[in-house]
Amino acid sequence: MNTEEKSINQEKQQKINRTLVLRLLRQEKLASRADIAKLSGLQRATITNIVKELMDLGIVVEDGILSGNKGRRSIGIRMNGGNFGVAGVMVTREYFGVSLIGLSGEIHETKYFKLEETDSVYESIQRIKKETYHMMAAQKDFRTLAVGFAVPGPYKIDGDEIIFITNLVGWDGIPISSLLQEGFDVPIYIENDANAGAFAQLWNYEKTLAKKDMAYIVAGQGIGCGIISNGVLLKGALGIAGEIGHTTIDHCGPRCECGNYGCLEMYCSMLVLKKNIRKRLKNGENSYVREEYERTGNLSQQLLKEAIKKQDIVVKEEFDKMCEYLAVGIINIINQLNPELVIIGDALAEIGGEYMLNKIKKKIQNRVRPIIWENLQVELNEIPENPILVGAAAIAAQKIFENPAEFIEGATKK
């Protein structure tokens, strides 16, 4: 091995070690250098050097005295999430959200904004950039080092394009990364919303999920699936793995915008639920939601959640259909991927809660082999913040962990 190759290998190993230390500090919140050495398996001298480097950058700080074995005390260290962080941005078919999150995981601020139907995709992107920039600029002592951006459709990194998004006109095929990055002074990373949601689960529960196979189901305005296997986000050859919403559940069904027929997303989503309820209200059926809908023209998540709790016939019947269809889609994922954990999140899960979970679990149990069911957990999302926003931010933070000096020095120059 020549000197140049040896130098490259050392640099790679340093990068791996540095990333590991930052991940452990994020998990532990507060730890001593000895704790990190023990958890990482790295030599104490290596930890000392890495921590010094990170403290010089300001990304890690000392904080208090920790008690150790045999009465020994040591200085605690933690991530400086109060001063350094990332922005997570998510786009849905009706609104977009922006969240500023410290590198140690704390939420500094989150805002949601309605997308205007009359705006072109380029106008929408400019507005997203404007609101994100304003939130970043308003945090005087908080430096946003990167932005993670989650889109509701398969994104092809090689070529910088959203392949398709159903029910969102104009976004297909646009060079979204280039448009977002233009005029922005920090790096932007694009990811599919289901993948971002899955990564949020791994980010929050890395200790328990790092060695598991998990499927995270986004059941919102569309239907998607993010897949984690042994701590790695699986994307497929083009980055579009997990498109559960475009699996066929009726081969004689109507043609979907994706080109397939009878796609799950055409029968099951928050958009479909609202459309079906509006149709029944228009036909004159009585419902708990009628008065507010006629007054506001809106079927809010909170209103639908209340209607389900009150056993409203119209809403409950239509929601039951969503649960049935979603269970079929999840069964397909279970039989294809054999995950040991399925987590369901987003709007449908938020309005249905345990009622939805129980209906889906019962359907799955009746339709898979006993040995599969006995080795499967099906749960609702428990991350209190929006997992897609958290995941988008976490994907950006992971990039920073790999080379924090590059991001911090870059931000300093601007």
Steps between C-alpha positions, in 0.01 A plus 500: 500500500646837399497813715203654317282187542596478867401864551163445328428193715589690817271785397212255439553337837509837674172591331341173615626548856385862515153409373474221757595734786241758395228236464576366848500847651164570339360175640643541849425875527769539771798269547865496603788435265545164674134413435539575129823297484323202657192525278701550181780254566751768401817578692482777764767696315294487180191625685702780661625618161156484335330681788765775493445544127122522548532740793728725296222514239246579773280206408572323832522667842588396853211505743530416870655219701390136473540236770668178391608166644675491837409859571697635206371814339543621143401795284183449297486584131198551274399616154456875468149476358408840637732676256539258208230318311313429179168582336249234399251587225211287380257553212156342483227542243334772709766665719867509589674498837834631624674398822829617651662219698819499707766241420417331829137463393314782678233685304558876494206604283244346263258677265252381237388694193214438257591439138294717267326301223543792259880510543726333247761253623767768457299750706448236769872424516587868529253535787642191675851643469385841626325363811788264579755778465296736720477239776874432481588871503274570799700261722787733586708260714409186305698411187323281248773300327290306247142438388326165450205515258234225485279466192180289468615284213796297373807717450778399260830645623678414178329754277357715781132441432181397672380209290131557576267631769132416468255786561773767493519659157827624352756341732585201281842519340605842629865545614390555857841491668638760260196724548516475879875547520501810280559800726522285813828518693485158669489151342159345430432125498187355337323184615168325448259564791455133593878452512527810718232361734683168522830673570335698781411172671860383470629840616281497812529130587838405356593278794203271441455533122859487377490121461136461399310483172229764512237642265368848572160560338405857411120502499414860422406693189678222313621155601871416516746272673854556626711191564781464755713185506778461757528874548505582128232680298419287195427705189527267199682553171334835421417602855130411470474185712196473727237656273222304669244757386557390141462128552190356333211393721250479211647404162173607334499834680536849350828621356720690745715804416806274551391288199387197701140384550309464827772646723452492878530882514189533283293325766676599821636838619384804692409662168283202403339490845400865479376461142278205597358682803427814294319288245274349768432842653405629154258207467323625815618249761497621859836526676670656801735686264229661284450824696869593514560390143215719370627791709872475413515279190769299679528149645781547751692213656369598843139497376541155342671370814207618712252344256670160525494519880129586489435199272365722226365260237618685187853572619546166675383297199732687266789479746445125539550468124833686533609255770404200288686623194805607699516160668510335156792722399687426822444126457663526157803671658516238776497213251760666278745636758433300817561791742492430871355844570238707315434857617202695366501878504359820348148640467289182481679352801464828689122512461447126548747415776452172683171437319683496168790296638271229638306465173821475297664253738194277494497498119873424483474218753222338298693520174862408574655173616502454880882484510516843328245652737676362807822673395344833403428823687253751357498838675396863461760773469596631845726789400311806631631732229423443131724203402543621142629838617723335761628249246574763237701695757672185625616408149665844476650460849648164402686673218640752748616224734718361223699822464390775743802723429398538136148615593600730786785663310274538197234669709761731656617623160149607393 
